[in-house]
Amino acid sequence: MKINNNLRTGGLYTKRPYMMQIEEKGKLDYITKFDYFLMGTVLMISLIGLVFLESAMENMYLDGGKSAMLVQIVGLAAGVVIAIAFSFADYYLFRVFSWPFYAFNVVMMLSVFTPLGIEQYGSRAWINIGITTYQPSELMKLAMVLVIAQQIEYIEKEGGMTVKRGAIILGSFLLPLGLVFLQKDIGQSMVFIFVFLVTIFIGGINKKYIFTIIGTGMLAVPFVWKFAMNDARRGRLLSFMDPDKYLDYSYQLRRTIMAIGSGRLTGEGIGEGTMNMGKKIPVKMSDSIFAVIGEEAGFIGCLIVVILMTVMLGRMIFISYKARETFGKCVAAGIFAMFAFNIIENIGMNIGIMPITGLPLPFVSKGGSSMITNYMAIGVLLSISTRRQRGFFSD
């Protein structure tokens, strides 16, 4: 295997076998190497999310949304602690525990089909954990990325693709994808597909294999349309192409566009949105939170959120590019893909350029457990970034 020429010998980073740690214990200055840029950007997005989420929830609960906000704040606080803790861990550990982590999440995904599982918005994809609900597929994406990145690293070490490695990579992707289809969660299935393709592309998998996978997937589309989607989901996709013809299914789309348009340049004011306060924005705490931002903060508020999201995604790309070895590059790229698809799809479906799929806006939409899982992914990125090659606001 070729070792990155930038790796140092005799210091923090050494030429090590694949399954050994990235760093030598006690050699890393965490305070100076910590990625304050990424963490600061994510925190700004999260705090903006709290402001508009409080506005969206105010008239949706008997207590004015205070209990729900408490769950969100606790989720944020716990997520930040977990992210910082992960940043201290050598990301070699995530590779070592990738399979147990994957197995655990498969079990969690299967549990939605037990009495623990609950159905929301036409999908049986959540578990009731008392004070909130948990969607196992969120963390399953990270588990899939870790396993695939590990296998790609083995392929590099062994000098090429083997039937064994190919089967493991495909299997680790198809198993959660199949479970997501059984949950009838088309939005999440699209995320899994995108994350998988980005991860194997960055991992240098031969393009003929990638195009073969894409071609096979395209052949499966008619079967997905017929058997994996109900009338409501088919109607949503059709209404995206012709909103006036499918009025029943384009209701959410028309309302979100109307709310964003009514905000104009500076918005109607936080907590003063006419459609928000009148409960005229469907699923406004999750799918349509961007519409609340548009109505109450206007074009300027939307632009600030888009810029911060873009900066965050750009930082993730940089971390992948600067990662010291293949595993880190693939994991960072996969996490980037997870967030990028959700962000583009959520904002896009609120302004009418993407079909409505029910995907939340990361760090902004309601969900304490979702906030924690998002910050877990950020923690893995922080670990990779702390041990990256230098550059981009660091020595």
PEWOJO-V405986 format. One record per backbone hydrogen bond with DSSP energy under -1.0 kcal/mol. NH is the residue of the N-H (numbers start at 0). CO is the residue of the C=O. Records with the same first field share a line. If there is no record, write none. Layout:
NH = CO / CO
This chain:
6 = 3
15 = 13
19 = 16
26 = 23
29 = 27
32 = 28
33 = 29
35 = 33
38 = 34
39 = 35
40 = 36
41 = 37
42 = 38
43 = 39
44 = 40
45 = 41
46 = 42
47 = 43
48 = 44
49 = 45
50 = 46
51 = 47
52 = 48
53 = 49
54 = 50
55 = 51
56 = 52
57 = 53
59 = 56
63 = 60
68 = 64
69 = 65
70 = 66
71 = 67
72 = 68
73 = 69
74 = 70
75 = 71
76 = 72
77 = 73
78 = 74
79 = 75
80 = 76
81 = 77
82 = 78
83 = 79
84 = 80
85 = 81
86 = 82
87 = 83
92 = 89
95 = 91
96 = 92
97 = 94
100 = 96
101 = 97
102 = 98
103 = 99
104 = 100
105 = 101
106 = 102
107 = 103
108 = 104
109 = 105
110 = 106
112 = 109
113 = 110
116 = 113
117 = 125
119 = 122
122 = 119
123 = 182
124 = 122
125 = 117
126 = 133
127 = 115
128 = 131
130 = 128
133 = 126
137 = 134
139 = 135
140 = 136
142 = 138
143 = 139
144 = 140
145 = 141
146 = 142
147 = 143
148 = 144
149 = 145
150 = 146
151 = 147
152 = 148
153 = 149
154 = 150
155 = 151
156 = 152
157 = 153
159 = 154
165 = 161
166 = 162
167 = 163
168 = 164
169 = 165
170 = 166
171 = 167
173 = 169
174 = 170
176 = 172
177 = 173
178 = 174
179 = 175
180 = 176
181 = 177
182 = 178
183 = 180
184 = 179
188 = 184
189 = 185
190 = 186
191 = 187
192 = 188
193 = 189
194 = 190
195 = 191
196 = 192
197 = 193
198 = 194
199 = 195
200 = 196
201 = 197
202 = 198
203 = 200
204 = 199
208 = 205
209 = 205
210 = 206
211 = 207
212 = 208
213 = 209
214 = 210
215 = 211
216 = 212
217 = 213
218 = 214
223 = 219
224 = 220
225 = 221
226 = 222
227 = 223
233 = 229
234 = 230
235 = 231
236 = 232
237 = 233
238 = 234
239 = 235
240 = 236
241 = 237
245 = 241
249 = 245
253 = 249
254 = 250
255 = 251
256 = 252
257 = 253
258 = 254
259 = 255
260 = 256
261 = 257
263 = 260
266 = 262
267 = 294
268 = 295
271 = 268
276 = 272
277 = 273
278 = 275
279 = 274
285 = 282
287 = 282
288 = 285
291 = 287
292 = 288
293 = 289
294 = 290
295 = 291
296 = 292
297 = 293
298 = 263
299 = 264
300 = 296
301 = 297
302 = 298
303 = 299
304 = 300
305 = 301
306 = 302
307 = 303
308 = 304
309 = 305
310 = 306
311 = 307
312 = 308
313 = 309
314 = 310
315 = 311
316 = 312
317 = 313
318 = 314
319 = 315
320 = 316
321 = 317
328 = 324
329 = 325
330 = 326
331 = 327
332 = 328
333 = 329
334 = 330
335 = 331
336 = 332
337 = 333
338 = 334
339 = 335
340 = 336
341 = 337
342 = 338
343 = 339
344 = 340
345 = 341
346 = 342
347 = 343
348 = 344
349 = 345
350 = 346
352 = 347
353 = 347
363 = 360
364 = 360
365 = 284
370 = 366
371 = 367
372 = 368
373 = 369
374 = 370
375 = 371
376 = 372
377 = 373
378 = 374
379 = 375
380 = 376
381 = 377
382 = 378
383 = 379
384 = 380
385 = 381
387 = 384
388 = 321
